[in-house]
């Protein structure tokens, strides 16, 4: 149904009876008819729903959700699901995109076998683009791979392509924010990440990244708020308590910092932040 919001007038309605396999075609039909009924002139072609195979779409959603839980276990299970999807449907571009993201994160977070993982990430992103050239996010992951290899000209080119293709994709903006942070452009990093959080408010990763950029930019009080919200969304998020411990340390809240440091699940981060808090308290 199409309703004029200002007057509550009923402008148009239609009933669509289709099978589940036609759901994306129906979306396109509805979008086209609404544009026609509203007599709109679009600046570009009407957006099209991106079709997926109904047999693997639930697996894609599960894999994405597991990945966003953070931590090695969630990301390991997500990667296993992406690989399962590829075995079922080798032409599913978004599964290749998931593999690219998983390998990239593993390379940049652990440092173990990073060269090989970066190669696998680039191969998976390239495969995704071969299957679907409209995936701006694939260019974004390629950019991150190049940046990790200190190939900044190619990284800049890929970031530009990612934004041209997907200017409203939250993860594209999140990756751009990370680039700005690496360049020391903290205000732009915070601005981009705030936009990401507004589009994906349930993502703990988005909150923790915002916390990092705020901490780097000197907005320490706001960083604490972002970090605490992230922990509300995901109390067991790996490095979350350590991150909050660092924020509290910089705010001079030493006892609270020590408490959060001791709650961190990652052993290395727990020891480091505990030592910092104890040193701040004069307990050498």
Secondary structure, DSSP 8 states (H G I E B T S, - for coil): -EEETTTTEEEE-------GGGHHHHHHHHHHHHHHHHT---SS---------HHHHHHHHHHHHHHHT-HHHHHHHHHHHHHHHHHH-TT-HHHHHHHHHHHHHHHHHH-TTHHHHHHHHHHHHHHHHHH-TT-HHHHHHHHHHHHHTT-HHHHHHHHHHHHHH-TT-HHHHHHHHHHHHHTT-HHHHHHHHHHHHHH-TT-HHHHHHHHHHHHHTT-HHHHHHHHHHHHHH-TT-TTHHHHHHHHHHHTT-HHHHHHHHHH-SSHHHHHHHHHHHHHHTT--
